[in-house]
Amino acid sequence: MARNRVLAVAASLGFLALVSFNAAAGWQGTWHYYDEEGVLVGSWTAGCGAADGRWGVVTDNKVFIQGCRDES
């Protein structure tokens, strides 16, 4: 019985670690902000190290691109 409990706890902790990693990875990317005419007016990159930053205007018309671009 104790062995089953240890295995269940280990499996639960593994699952929680996986969920936590996926949640953290979901925050790596860039928001692109567009005006009413569809012109890019701003951007916000987060979770990408040296590429992190903001510029321009924040609008409600936005698109999220997940992941970080390569430096090359």
C-alpha positions as a printed NumPy array, in Angstrom:
array([[  0.   ,   0.   ,   0.   ],
       [  2.816,   2.403,   0.86 ],
       [  4.517,   1.692,  -2.472],
       [  1.316,   2.624,  -4.356],
       [  1.056,   5.858,  -2.411],
       [  4.692,   6.761,  -3.192],
       [  4.151,   6.017,  -6.88 ],
       [  0.954,   8.076,  -6.93 ],
       [  2.681,  11.021,  -5.262],
       [  5.65 ,  10.774,  -7.653],
       [  3.321,  10.656, -10.668],
       [  1.367,  13.648,  -9.357],
       [  4.525,  15.679,  -8.813],
       [  5.75 ,  14.8  , -12.301],
       [  2.446,  15.895, -13.788],
       [  2.49 ,  19.181, -11.859],
       [  6.063,  19.864, -12.999],
       [  5.032,  19.276, -16.614],
       [  2.012,  21.56 , -16.316],
       [  4.137,  24.239, -14.65 ],
       [  6.773,  24.044, -17.401],
       [  4.136,  24.315, -20.131],
       [  2.527,  27.283, -18.396],
       [  5.882,  29.058, -18.128],
       [  6.726,  28.326, -21.76 ],
       [  3.373,  29.815, -22.771],
       [  4.57 ,  33.249, -21.672],
       [  7.427,  33.332, -24.189],
       [  6.421,  35.322, -27.205],
       [  5.365,  38.626, -28.691],
       [  2.15 ,  40.628, -28.734],
       [  1.714,  42.671, -31.918],
       [ -0.677,  45.628, -31.671],
       [ -2.541,  46.986, -34.707],
       [ -4.65 ,  50.092, -35.305],
       [ -8.157,  50.088, -36.821],
       [ -6.683,  49.953, -40.337],
       [ -4.496,  46.925, -39.566],
       [ -1.23 ,  48.847, -39.373],
       [  1.318,  47.559, -36.821],
       [  1.586,  50.255, -34.138],
       [  3.275,  48.432, -31.237],
       [  4.88 ,  45.283, -29.91 ],
       [  5.692,  43.636, -26.572],
       [  8.108,  40.695, -26.302],
       [  8.405,  38.785, -23.01 ],
       [ 10.294,  35.72 , -21.81 ],
       [ 12.915,  35.889, -24.573],
       [ 15.905,  37.29 , -22.677],
       [ 17.742,  40.05 , -24.544],
       [ 14.854,  40.379, -27.042],
       [ 12.406,  41.425, -24.287],
       [ 10.955,  44.889, -24.626],
       [  8.116,  47.133, -25.7  ],
       [  7.615,  49.828, -28.284],
       [  4.726,  51.771, -29.726],
       [  1.097,  51.889, -28.711],
       [ -0.995,  49.204, -26.977],
       [ -4.4  ,  48.603, -28.591],
       [ -7.233,  46.102, -28.195],
       [ -6.538,  44.782, -31.713],
       [ -3.681,  42.392, -30.905],
       [ -2.172,  39.058, -31.949],
       [  0.068,  36.806, -29.822],
       [  2.931,  34.907, -31.475],
       [  4.246,  32.186, -29.133],
       [  7.955,  31.437, -28.93 ],
       [ 11.175,  33.387, -29.292],
       [ 12.893,  34.248, -32.546],
       [ 16.444,  33.108, -33.178],
       [ 19.133,  35.762, -33.147],
       [ 20.339,  34.715, -36.602]])
